[in-house]
Amino acid sequence: MAWKLKKEAVELAMMNKGMNLKALQEAANVSPRTLYLALRGKTQPTIGTIGKLARALGVDASEIAENIEPEPEPERKHII
């Protein structure tokens, strides 16, 4: 699965917790590079990273991330 952080939701959660990027990075135990790239959409965070960020922010993972893989189309049967 491919995931994307919802930048605005992460920023809102950070504001609500009174955290800056450095505090979030430390609380979630993720590297500054990982957080920077994920927030800017330059890389797809792992579900583990999303979970760490969500726990540090005190929110559900679904609030700060979304699955960006399209749903597979159902198989169509051809009738001849």
C-alpha positions as CSV (number, residue, x, y, z in Angstrom):
1,M,0.0,0.0,0.0
2,A,1.1,3.6,-0.7
3,W,0.5,6.2,2.0
4,K,0.6,10.0,2.0
5,L,0.7,12.3,5.0
6,K,-2.0,15.0,5.2
7,K,0.3,17.9,5.7
8,E,-2.4,20.3,7.0
9,A,-3.7,17.7,9.4
10,V,-0.2,17.0,10.8
11,E,0.3,20.8,11.2
12,L,-3.0,21.2,13.0
13,A,-2.3,18.3,15.3
14,M,1.2,19.8,16.0
15,M,-0.4,23.2,16.8
16,N,-2.9,21.6,19.1
17,K,-0.1,19.8,21.0
18,G,2.1,22.8,21.0
19,M,4.8,21.0,19.1
20,N,7.3,22.1,16.4
21,L,8.9,19.8,13.8
22,K,11.9,19.1,16.1
23,A,9.6,18.1,19.0
24,L,7.5,15.9,16.8
25,Q,10.6,14.2,15.2
26,E,11.9,13.5,18.7
27,A,8.6,12.3,20.2
28,A,7.9,10.0,17.3
29,N,11.6,8.9,17.0
30,V,11.8,9.5,13.3
31,S,14.6,11.1,11.5
32,P,14.4,14.8,10.5
33,R,14.9,13.8,6.8
34,T,12.1,11.2,7.0
35,L,9.7,13.7,8.5
36,Y,10.7,16.5,6.1
37,L,10.3,14.4,3.0
38,A,7.1,12.8,4.0
39,L,5.5,16.1,4.9
40,R,6.4,17.5,1.5
41,G,5.1,14.5,-0.4
42,K,8.6,13.6,-1.6
43,T,8.5,10.1,-0.2
44,Q,5.8,7.7,1.0
45,P,6.0,7.1,4.7
46,T,5.7,3.5,6.0
47,I,2.7,2.5,8.1
48,G,5.1,2.3,11.0
49,T,6.2,5.9,10.6
50,I,2.6,7.0,10.3
51,G,1.8,5.1,13.5
52,K,4.7,6.7,15.4
53,L,3.7,10.2,14.3
54,A,0.0,9.6,15.2
55,R,1.0,8.3,18.7
56,A,3.2,11.3,19.2
57,L,0.5,13.7,18.1
58,G,-2.3,11.9,20.1
59,V,-4.4,11.3,17.0
60,D,-5.6,8.4,15.0
61,A,-3.4,7.5,12.0
62,S,-6.4,8.0,9.7
63,E,-6.5,11.6,10.7
64,I,-3.0,12.3,9.4
65,A,-2.5,9.9,6.5
66,E,-4.4,8.5,3.5
67,N,-4.0,5.6,1.2
68,I,-3.1,6.9,-2.2
69,E,-3.4,3.5,-4.1
70,P,-6.4,3.3,-6.2
71,E,-8.9,0.5,-5.5
72,P,-8.5,-2.3,-7.9
73,E,-11.2,-2.5,-10.5
74,P,-13.4,-5.6,-10.2
75,E,-12.8,-8.3,-12.7
76,R,-15.2,-8.1,-15.6
77,K,-16.6,-11.2,-17.1
78,H,-17.2,-11.1,-20.8
79,I,-20.3,-12.8,-22.1
80,I,-20.0,-14.1,-25.6
